[in-house]
Amino acid sequence: MSRFECVPNFSEGRDEARIARIVEPARSVAGVTVLDVERNADHHRCVVTLIGEGDALVDAVFKMMAVATREIDLTQHVGEHPRMGATDVVPFVPLGAAPMSDAVRLAERLGERVARELGIPVYLYGAAARRPERADLARVREGQFEGIRASIATDPSRAPDFGPPQVHPTAGATAIGARPVLIAYNAYLTTPDVAIAKRIAKAVRERDGGLPAVKALGFEIRERNRAQVSMNLTDYRTTPIHRALEAVRREAARYGVGVEESEVVGLVPEDALFDAAEYYLQLHAFERTAILERKVREVDAGAPGGESIASFTGRLAARTPTPGGGSAAALAAALGAALGEMVLAYSIDPKSPLPELEALAPRLTAARRRFLELVDEDARSYDAVRAAKKRRKESPGAEADAAYLAAVRNAAEVPLATARLATELSAALEAVGTKTKAALGSDLVTAVALFRAATDGALANVAINLEDLRAAGASVSEIEPEIARLRPKA
């Protein structure tokens, strides 16, 4: 089942008890987890982050919106942040392998229900937009609550996608949509002058010729006596956090001010922070697999990179070069080893253990751990080939050629190691098959099949790298006989 993130924004940032009442219904919906609640008094806004499966997530968000509709009166609401509704905006974000089209369907399902049951007009935005101009949330929210209230019944461009052509008297209108991961990022200036913050925002945002995938506004934050440049980074891979911050700093320097501090609102992908760390620490050859916590998670979770299997398969399904077939082959072998361990655990009689079963069990355990290492090594080896190819193109020469050949040879050796070990263990399991419990026969067959699939897939990856070595004029005579020996027989 696909999972999604949902980040509803409510027009309440000052009354903690009211915020708690809005969030509470979502905590009781099975299959939904509330990850984070952030509020800002000057913006008079709170941002809630939830994750869950489709139907359950729609139900949880609807229940929160029902409470917000009763609790929040926009006719009495004043805050720095633009707003059009008590529940101002509700984005659905696909996670892992979940497609954006499914997130769009969730937005449509929630929008239809909100209009029908709460009487609130709904505008679909982002990937769910039914009109091109509504892909941009700022265009949808233009004029805010008061402007939409005055024009919704007479201006055809203001007609909602769901619900009546009139705002809810106190809850206004709502934008519901689908989008990729977004980072809400604010920079506080060393001045209370909001005019400077607005000039900087205009300079850095995409719509006025600034950074791509950046939206920005300037606000006055009275409780801190500071002006703020508030940004939404709609694609942090296109414009990462550090690039946005440096752009703000450069613009601020023009007016004789600086950046006092910055903040992330809501949750942020860890890779976005690692991007910033690598930039500021100048870690040009840093391997993220060297991060202590990632290694600890890998040990604790027993999964590639410390991920859940669901998360890893989501990355595997994505349109990215890594992880790929070599990593998948290593993971299949790790599953085969784990299943073999289980078969032996049930088959070894503590009172009279068979020596061959006792000897094989620790080999399978060690192999499982090695296969998980090979999952990551395969991805790194491919990344190293791409980097070496790029260097050879930018700075051709003997040294670059040698580095490229070394990277390709290593990329062949990694899946070859998977194939060697998987073949060895497959044969060892089959050799003791008659001495394991008959009730576990299907588990034994599955373990051997996983080893064979891992070998076949790993050798296919070896073959691809051998083609590159041959094309570069390198000898592969020492590897070809081993491939023939390891290749599963029909």
N, C-alpha and C positions, 0 to 999 in steps of 0.2 A: 504494500500500500504506500502510495506517495505521501510525503510529508511537506508541509508548507509553513512558512513563517507568516505571521500577520502582525502589523504594527499600527493599530488604531490610535489616532490622536484625538484627545478630548479637550474641549475648551474649558478646562478647570485646572489651575495650577497652584491654588492657594489653600483650599480646604482639604486637609488630609483625610478627614473622615468621609467626605463626599467621594474622594478618589477611591478610597477603600470600598465604599458601597458599589461603585461602578465596576471595580475589578472583581469583586467577590464572586459573582455568578460564574465567571470563567473558571475559577479554581475547582468547581464541583463537576465540571464536564469531563467524563472519561475520555481519555485519548488526547487531552489538551493540557499543555503545561504553560503556566505563566512564568516567563524567564526574567522579566525585568519591568519595573515601573519607575519612570523618571518624571519629575515635575519641575516647572520653572515659574516662579511667582510673577516675574516681570512679563514674561510671555503669556502668563495666565493659561497654561497649557500643560497637559501631561501626555506622555508617550508610553504606551504599554506594548511589550513584546511577548507574543505567544507563539508556540509551535504546536502542530497537531495534524491529524489527518483531515481530509476535506470536509466531510459532512459535520464531524464533531467541531471542527474549527469554525465553520459558518454558524453553528448553533451557539457556540460560546460567545462569538463576537456580537451576534444579534442580541443575546441576553444582556451584554454590557451596554449596547446601544439603547436598549429599552430603558435601563436605569438612567443613563445619561439624558435621555429625552425627558424623563420626569424631573431630574435633579437640576438641570442647567437651563438658565433663561438668558438667551443671547441679547435680549433687549436691555439687560442689566450688566452685560459683559464688556469689560474694557481691558485690553492687554496689548502688548507690543506686537505680538505675532498676528499676521493676517488670519481671519477665520470666517467661515461661511456657515458652520453648523455646530451644534452641541457636540456631536461626533463629527469632527471636521473632515477627516480623511481616513480611509481604510484601505491600505495596500496589501495585497496577497503576494508573497514572494516564494517561488518554487525553490525547494531544497534538493540537493543531490541530483538524481535523474528525473525528478518531476518536471514535466514539460510546462512551458509558459501557457500553452493553450488550456491546460487544466486549471491554472491559476485564474485565467480569464473566466472560465466557467464558474468558479467559486465566486468571483466578483459579481457576475451576472445573477447568480442564485441569491446571494445576499442582497443585492440591490433590489431585485423584484420583491423579496420578502419585506425589506425595510419600507418600501413604498406602500405595499399592500397593508401591512399590519401596524406600522407606526405613522403612516400618513406623511412621510418625509420625502420630498423629491430627491432623486438620486442622479448624479452625473457620473458616467463611466469615464475613467481616465487611464493614462498610461497605455499599456498593451491592450487593455480592454476597451479603449476609446472607440466609439462608433462614428465619430467625426474627427478628421485629421487634427483640427485645432485643439481638440480636447486631450490629445496625448500629453500636452503640457499642463500640469496641475495649476500653474500660475494663471494660465488663461481661463481655466475653469473657475478659479476662485476670484477672478477680477471683480472689483467692486465690493467684495466681501458680503456679509450678511445683508447690510442695508441696501447696497446697490442691486443685489440679486432680488431682494424683496420688492424693489421698486420697478424692476423691468421684466421679471420672469413671465408675467401674464401677457405682455404686449410685444416683447422682442422675440421673434422666432429663433434667433441664435441662442436664446436662453432656455429654450424648451428642454426639460429634463429627459433623461433616457427612461426613467421609471417614475411613476407618480404624477401627481397633479401639477399644473403650472402655477403653483403658489407655494410659498415657503411655509413650513410649520411655524405657527405663531411665535413659539419660543425656542424651538430646536433648529430652525433654519433649514438648510439643505446639506447634503452630504456628497462627497466625492468618494467613490469606491472604485478600485482599479487593481491592476497587476503590474509588477515591475521587478527588475533584478534587485539584488542587494544594494542598499543605499546607506551611505554613512552621513549622519548628521554631525557636523563639525563646526564649532564656533571658536573665533579668535577674539580675545578681549584686548582692546587697545589701551595705551597709556594716556588716554584722554577721555573725558566725558562728551566730547563734541560729536554728536551723532551725524552731523553733516559730513565729517571726514569719513566716518564708517560707511555712509551711503556712497560717497565717491569711490572708495576702495571697492565696495561690493560691485558697483557698476563696472569697474575696471577689470575685475577678475571673473565675472560671470560670462557664460558662453553667449547668451543672447545679445550682449553688447560688445562682442568681439573678444572676449577674454578666453579663459581656459575651457576646453571642451569638457562636457559632462559635469559642469559646475553651475549651480544656481546659488545666488547670494543676495542677501539683504543687509542693510545696516539698521541697528536698533540701539536705543538708549536703555541701559540697564541701571535703573535708578538706585536699587538697593546696593549696588557696588560702585556707583558714581563713575561708571565706565561706559564707553561706546563699544558695541560688539558687531563684528562681521559674522553673520550667521550663514553657513554654507550647507548645501546638500550636494554631496559628491555622488552622482547617479551612476558612475562607473569608475570605481577606484583603481581599476587596472589602466584606464585611459588617463585619468588625472589622479595620482595617488595623494595621500594626505600631505606628505612633505612638500610636494610641488605646489599644492594649494596654499600651504602656510608660507612658503618662501615668496609666492606671488603677493600675498597680503603684506608681508614684511617690506618688500620692495616698494609697493605703493604707499605704505604707511610712512616710509622714510622720506618720501616726497613732501610730506606735510609736517615733518619734524617730530613724528611720534613713532612708537614701536609697538610690538606685541608683548603684552604683559604675561599672558598665559593663554592656553587654549583648552578646549574640552570636547569630548565625544558625548553625544546625547544618544542614549539607547545602546544597543549592542554593536560590536564591530568585528569583522572577520580578523582572526589573528594574523593572517598573512598581510593584511593592510598595515598592521603595526610593525611586523617584521620588515616590510618594505621601507618604512620610515627609519627603523633602527639600522638597516644596512646602509641607507643613504647617509645618515648623520655620522655613523661610525666608520664609513668608507670601507665596508666589508665587501670587497669586490669579488672574492672567491668563497663566500660563506655558504656552507651547506646547512640547510635548515634541519636536516636529520641529526645535526650535532647539538640540537637544543635539548637540554637535560630533561625537561618535562615531557617532551615528545617521546624520548627514549623510555621514560618511566611509564607513560601511558601505553607504550607498545608492550612492555612487559606485563603490565596489569591487565590490559585488554586481550593480549594474545592475538592481536590483529595487525595487519600492515599499518605501520605508522601510528599505532595506538588508536586507530579508527574503529568504528563499528563496521561490520561487513556491509551493512546498508549504505553507509557513507562511502566506503571504498568502491563498491559497485557503482555508486552514483558518479564518482570521479572517472571510473573506467568507462562509463557510458557517455561521458561528456566529449565534446568535439575538441579534445586536447591531445597532444602527442603522447603524454605520459599521464598515468600508467597505461601500458599497452599489453600486447599479447604475451611478452616475456614475463611481466609481473603476474598476469593472470595464470600462466603456466605454473609459476612458483607457488602461487596461492593454492592452486588445485593440488599440488604435491603436498603442501602443508596440511590440507584437509585429509588427504590420503594417509599421511603419517598419523594425524590425530585419530582417525577412525581405526587405524591399525593398533594404536595404543589401547583404544577402548576394547577391541576384540581380545587382545592379550590380557588386559586387566581382568576380564571375566573368565578367561580360559586358564590362567595360571592358578593351580591348586596350591594354596599356602602350605598345606600339609605335605604335599609331595610334588613340588614344582618341577616341570621338565626343563632341563638346562638350556635347550635351544630356545624355548620361549622366554626364559629369564634373560638370556643374552640379547635377544632381539628387542625387548622392551626399551631399554635405555638408548639403543641406537635410533629407534623411532622418535623418542623424545628429543634427542639432540638434533635429529634431522628436521623435525618440525620447526625448531627454533632457527635452524640454518635456512630453511626454505623461506621463512618470514623475512630474514635478512636479505635473501635474494630478490624478494618482491621489490624492496626499495633500491637494491643495487642495480637491478635492471633499469629502473626509471632513471637513476643517476647516470648510468653508463650511456643511455641514449642522449640525455641532456649534454653529456660531455662530448659526444660525437657532433651534436649540433653546434656547440660552442667552438670546437676545433675546426669544423667546416667554415664557420663564419670568420675565424681568425685567418685561415688559409686564403679566404677570398679577399680579406681586407689587407693582409700583409703576406703575400705569397713569397715562398722561399723554401729552402731545404728544411729549416727548422720547423716551419709550419706544416710541411708535408709529413715529417716524421711524427709530429704530435698528433696529426690526424690519423695516421696509420695505427699508432698506439691506442688511440681512443676507440677506433673501429675494432681492433683486435680484442680489446677488453670487452667491448659490447658483444662480441661473439663468445668470449669465455664465460660470461655470466650465465646466459641460458644453457651453455654446455655443462656448466656445473650442476644446474637444475636437472638436466637430462641424465647425467651420470648417476647422481644420487637417487633420483626417482626410479631408474632402471634397476639399480642395486637393491633397493628396498622392495620393489615389486617382486623380484625374484625371491627375496628372502621370505616375504609373506606367503607367496605361493608354496614355498618349500615346507612351511610348517602348517599349511592349511588343514591337513587331515588331523592335526593334533589340537586344533582349536574347537571350541564348542559348536556343534552342528547348528544350534539355534541362532548363531551369529554368522551363518553362511552368507546371507545377503549383505551384511556389513563388510565381510571380507572381500566379497566380489566388488563392492563399490570402492573400497580402498584401493584394490589393484587397478580397477578401471580409472580411478583418478590419477594414479601414478602413470599409467600408460598415456592418458590424455596429456598430462603434464610433459612427458617425454616428447610426444609428437609435436605439441605446441612449441616447446623450447627449441627443438631441433629446427623447426621452421624459422624461428628467429635467428638461429645460428646461420642457416643457409642464406638469409638475406644479407647478413653482415659479411659472409664470405664473398658474395657477389661484389660488394663494395671493395673488399680487399683485392680481389682479382682485377677489378677495373683500375685500381691504383697500381697494379703491377706487383703486388706482394704475393709471396708463396703461401699456399694454404694446404700443402701436401701433408702436413702433420695432423691436420684436423679432419680431412675428408674420410680417412679410414675409420676414425672413431665415430663419425656420424653414421656411417654404414653399419657399424657394429651395434650402435645404440638404437637405431631406428626400429620401432615395433614391427614385428613380422605380421603379415596379413593372416 
